[in-house]
Amino acid sequence: MKLRIIAKYSREELTDGECIWEEKQDQFGTVERTTKFSGKLLSEFQKDWALFVERVLSQNPNKEEFLEKLGKKSDSLEQIVFGKTLPFWRKSGFQESIQLLIDPEFSPIPWEILRTHKGFLFQDKEYRRGIRIDTIQKENTPKENSILLICNPVKPNLVATVKEECSILYPIFEKKLNLRILKDNHLTRVRLIEEMSSAKYLHYAGHTEKKGIPLGANDYLFSNEIAGHSFPNLDLVFFNSCHSSFDSIEHSGLTTSFLKAGAKEVIGFLFPVETVMAKKIGIKFWEFYLKTKDSHNTLAKIRKTLYKGTSIEIITAISLVHFSTQKPKPKFKQILGITFVLLFLFFFIVFSGEKKEPNRGEISTFSESKIVTEKKGKSISAKDPILDRISRIQNSEFRKMADSFLKTKHELLDDSQKRELLNSILSKDSSEEKMFYEFKTRSGF
């Protein structure tokens, strides 16, 4: 399910916005829903969130205190954007994946902290964040299997960790890819653009600013300059630096600029990130990614580890965002598997049609065994009235969910309580539709 978060300029020249999504309703089918929100309130929330992130990074509060405050921030953001409307993904039973498509003006907002019926968005491994941009892709030219490693600490306090990150990544890259490195005096505007124009992957370790990449003492490669170039050769870009995914009304951020220039996938941080943690994330990402070439699963593994850690690690996981302009292509093994199944079914149908008709003795024996089997089945189901009731549900989705609910461990209910809940619902003299609705409401499944 896609949510589009669109910037709307009001008469006061403030950036107000709209959130638009399609919602399935029983009576009307698919209905488009819209909520409007104040850009002024959202801007104030963004400033408050920035202060909150600074406090967490400097004080590292205990996890319980952090999650309590995070919940309040989440409720505040939901109130600003949705008002009295309760998003239907907050209701129990919602099972679709959520993808946010956001105008660059609202990209710095931590949408990942919005609640679902299971927890927060950032805890949902199927959640995706996208950005609404217009790009004109050039024809993709053949590219070498190469990676550009940029080591640019800029600030004295980053020198040690950036140097260590680059020294660890060096052998990891060199084993699998053609490695090129830019650092120190070799990192100039001309060399940087030249190397980015032919690499397949890019990893940046060091310091960046909201307006672009610092070069030397006083020079920058500004974000809007990057957007003006063409880099369709870049399959994946990882900016392991503070504010690398930050956008605003005044200027386009680094990640958005690389997407506009034609990069397929870009990863960066919305907020400041602790330098040692950034180093560990960068190294882990490439270790996993080069084995699987699956960026979504790689980031999901990293985030899962961070969620179990301290408040600083959780806030870092929220800040780590992934933008992609391409849909995942079906894997060769999946295609081969589907082809095999189709061929098997074809031969099964062909050869089963050529089998001889069974004689009367065979028919008689088969019928007797079928009757015995059916009797056994009835006696088994008679021993468990709940399973018997579930098997008689006509709605296939309701039947599957009820069966799964009974077998799956529940956070709040034990086995006997689950059976009591199902028994109380299925024993009522009402339609399956009403029973299904009551089941989803009461079970939270």
N, C-alpha and C positions, 0 to 999 in steps of 0.2 A: 504494500500500500504506500502510495506516494503522498507526502505533504509538501506543498509548495509554499514557501514563505517569501512573499513579494514586497518590494519597497514601493511605497506610494507617496509622492511628494504632495504635501498639503499647501494651502495658500500661504501659510506662514513660513514656507520653505523649509519645513522640518520633514524628516523622513518618517512618515507613518507607514503602517504595513498591513498586510492581509495574510492570513493563513488559510489555504484552500486544500480540501481533500474530498475524496469520494467515499461515501458511507453506504453500506448495504442495509436496507430497511425492509422488513417483511411485507409491508403494505405497498410501498412505492418502488421497490427494486433499488437500484443504485441512485443515490441522491448526492449532489454536490453541496458541500457545507463550507461556509466561509465565516471567519471571525476577523474583525478589524481591531487593530491595537495602536496605541499611542507611541510614536517614535521617541517622544520626549521621555516617557516613563521607561522605555526600553534602554535609552541612553543612560539614564540615571542608574538603572539596574546594572548595566555593564560596568560603570565606574565603581559601584558598590562591590561587584563580583571581583574586580581587579584588586581592590583592597583586601578582600577576603582571601584571595590566592596568595598575596604577599604575606599575610599573617600566618597562613598555614605553612608556607615555605620557611618562614623565619622561626616560628614557635613549635611546629610539629605537634599539635594537640593530640590527646589520646583519641583513639578511634571512635569511641562512643560519643564523645563531645563533638567530634568532627561530623559524624553522620547525622547527629541531631541538627546541627547548623546547616548542613547540606540539604536536609529535608525542608527546612524553612526557606532556603534559597529556591529550591525546586517549586514549592507551593507559590512563592512570590512570582516566579517567572510564568507559571501556568495561569495565575490570576491576571497578569498583565496581558497575556496573549489571548486567552480563551474566555476570560470573564466568567459569566454564569454557565457557559457551555462546558459540560463534562465530556472530555474527549472519549470516544467510544473504545479506544484502546486501553482505557483505564478500567473497563468493565471486565469481569471474569469471563473466561471463554474465548477471548480474542486470541487468535492463533496466527495471524498473518505477520510477515516481516514488515518493518517500517523503514522507508527511505526518505530522508529530508533533502529537498532541493531548495537551496537558499540563495537569495540575492547577495552579492558581495557585501552590501552595506550592513547586513545582519550576520555575517559570517563569524565575527568575534564573540557572539553570544554563545554561552555553553548549553546549547540545546540538549546535549547528552544527559543533563541532569533532570530532564522532565521525567515524571513518573509513568510507569505502565502498571498493569495489574500484578506484575511479577516483581517489580522493584524500580530501578532507574533504567533509562534508555541505554546508558553506557554499559550496563550489565548484560544486554541482549546481544549475543554473538551474531545474530542475523541483521542487526541494525546497520544501515549504511547512511553516510552523509555525502551529499553531492553539492555542487555549486552551479548556479544558473549563469552560464556565459555563452557568448556567441563566438564561435571559432570557425575560421575557414581553413580547413586542413589542406596542406600541399600534398602532392603525390609523394608517397613514402619511397625514398630511395634505399637501395640495399645498405645495410649497416653492419659494421663489424661487431663481434661479440666482446665489447670493451666496456670498461667502467672508468669514470673520471672521479678520482678522490681529491677533494679540496680540503686542505688543512689550513684553517685561517682563524687562530685564536683571538687576535686583535687585542684583547684585554690581558694584562699580566696574570690575573688569577685563573685564566683558562689555559695557559700555556702547557702546564703539566698534563692535565687530563686529555686535552686535544692531541698532544704528542703521543700519549699512551694509546688513545683510541686509534689513531692512524697506524701506529706500529703494530697493533694487534690485527687490524683489518688488512694490512699489507699482505701477509701470507694467505689469508682467507680468500682474498680477491685473486691473487696471483695464480692460485691452483686452478681456478675455474675460468678466469677472464683475462683479456689483455688489459693490463693496468696502466693508467697514466695518472700522474700526481702533479698537482699544482700547489705550491706553497711558497712562502717568503717572497723573494724578489721576482720569482717566476709568475706570481699571481698578478697579472696585469689585465686590464680591460680587454685588450686585443687577444691575448692568449686564452683568456677565459671563454670568450665568445667562440673563438676558433675551435677549442677543444670540446665545448658543449655541442657544437654543430655536427660532430661525428661520433659521439659516444652513445652507447645503448642505455647505460645506467649512470646515475650521478649520485654521489654521497658527499654531503657537505658537513664537516665537523668544525665547530667554532662559534663565532659570534656573528649574528646578523641584526639588523635594525628594521623597524617597520617600513622604512622607505627603501631598503635595498641591501646590497652586499658591500661592506666596507672594503676598500682596496687601498693599501698603503696608509699614509698618515691622514690625507684629507680627501681622497677620491672615493667615489661610490659607483657601483653599477646599479642604477635605480630600477625599481620594479617595473615602471612603465616602459623603460628601455627594453627590458627582457620581453615584455608582451609584444613589442614591435618587431621582434626577430621571429624566425621560424625554426623550431626544434622538433619536427615530427619524428626524428630519429630516437628521441628519448622515450624509452618504454617505462622507466620508473625513476623518480627523483626523490631522494630522502634528504630533507633539510633538518639536520639534528642540531637545532639552535632555537633560542628564544624568539617568540613572536613571528616565526617564519610563516605561519598560516593566518596572521592577523590582517584583516581588511578593514577599511573604513570608507566614509563618504569622500574623504580628501584624496585617498590614493588606493590603488589595487595592491594587495600584498604579494609576497613572493610566490606562494603556491598558486594563487589565481593567475599570476602573470605567466608562469610556466604552462599552465593549462591553456591559456590563450595562445601561447606560442606553439602549442601542438603536442606537449608531453601527454602521455597516456595516463600515467598515475603519478600523484604527488603526495608525499607524506610530510607533515610538519607539526609544529606545536603552536597552539593558540596563545599560550601565556608563557611566562618565564619558566624555565625548567632547571632543576638542580644539576650541576655539571657532571658529577660522578654518576648520577642516575641516567643522564643523557648518554654518557659513554657506554654504560651497560646495555641500554636499549638498542643503541646503534649496532653494537657488536652482535647481540642476540638476533636482531632482525636479519642481518645478512647471513649469519650461520644457518638459520632456519630457511630463509628464502631461497638461497642458492641450492638447497637440497630439493625443494618442492616447487619452486617458481609460482607459489600461491601466496600473494601478499595478504589477502583477507584472513586466511587461516593462520599465517605467521603472526599478524598483529593480534589476532584473537588469543593466541597462546601467551603473548607478552602481556596483554591487558589482564588476562585471567590471573597471572602471577602477581601483577601489581595490585589487583583488587584485594588480595589476601594480605597485603602488607600494611604499612603505616598510612596515616592521613596524607603525607607527602606523596607516597606512591600512588594513592587513589586519585589525588588531584592531578598528578602527572598523566595517569591513564585517561582522565577526562580531557586533558589538554591535547593528547596525541590524536590527530585527525588524519583521515585518509580520503583523498579525492580521486575519483576515477572517471574517465570519459568513455570507457569501453566496457562492454558486457563480457563476462567470462565466456570463453569459447569452450565448446564441448570437448572433453579430453578424448584422445585416441582410444584408450582402453574402454571408455564408456560406449563409444560408437561400435567398437569391435564386439562388446558384450551384447548390445542390442541386436546387431546383425546376426550373431550366433543364435540368440533366442528366436528371432524371426525365422531363420532357416530350420531350426529344430521343430517349430510349430508347423511349418510348411510340410516337412517330411512326415511328421506325425499324422497330419490330416490325410495326406496322400496314401500312406501305407495302411492306416487304420480303415480306410474305405475299401481296401482290397481283401480284408479279412473275411473268412467264410462265416455264414450264419450259424449260430450254435444249434445243436440238435435239441430235441424236446427234453432229453435227460439233463442236458446242461442247463437249459432254462429252468427246469424244476429245481435243480440243485442251487442255482444262483438265487432263485426267488426265496428258497428256504433260508439260505444264509443271510439274505437281505433282511428277512423278517426277524431272524434272531438278532442281527446287529441293531435293528431299529428298536427292538425290545430292550436290548442292553442299554442303548442310548437313553431310552425313556426312564429306565430304572436309575441310571446315573443322575440324570437331571432331576428326578423326583427326590433324590437325596439332598439336593441343594436348590431350594426354591428360588433363591436370588438369581442363580445362573439360569434357571428355567425361565424366569420372568425376563431376564435380559435377552435370552435367545428368541423370545416372542415379540421383541420390539421391531416394528416394521421399518422405522426410520434408520437407515444403515449408519448414518453419522452418529445418531444418538446411541445406537447399539454398540458401536466401536468405542465411543467415549466412555460409556458406562462400564464396559468390560475393562478398558484400560485403567479407569479410576479405581476399580476394585483391586487390580494387580499392582498398581504403582504406589510407592511409598508417599504418604501425604505429610506435609509439614505440621498439620494441626490435628489430624484424625488418625486413630489406630484402626486396625482391621475391623473390629466389631462395630466401631462407630461409623465406618464407611458403609458397612452392610446395613446398619439401622437406617442411615440416611437414604440409601437406595430403596430399601423396603418401604419406608414411609412415603416416598415419591411414587413408586411403581404400583403400590396397592390402592392408590386413589382412583376414583371413577371419573377420570377427566381425559381429554384428548392428549395424544402423544406430544403435540406441539407445546401444550401447557406444561406437561411433565418435563419435556426437554428444557424449556426455559427455566423451570424451577430447579432442575438439576444443575444447570450452569451457574445459576445465581447462588445456590446454597453450597455447592462443592468448591467453587472457585477454580474449576478445572478447565 
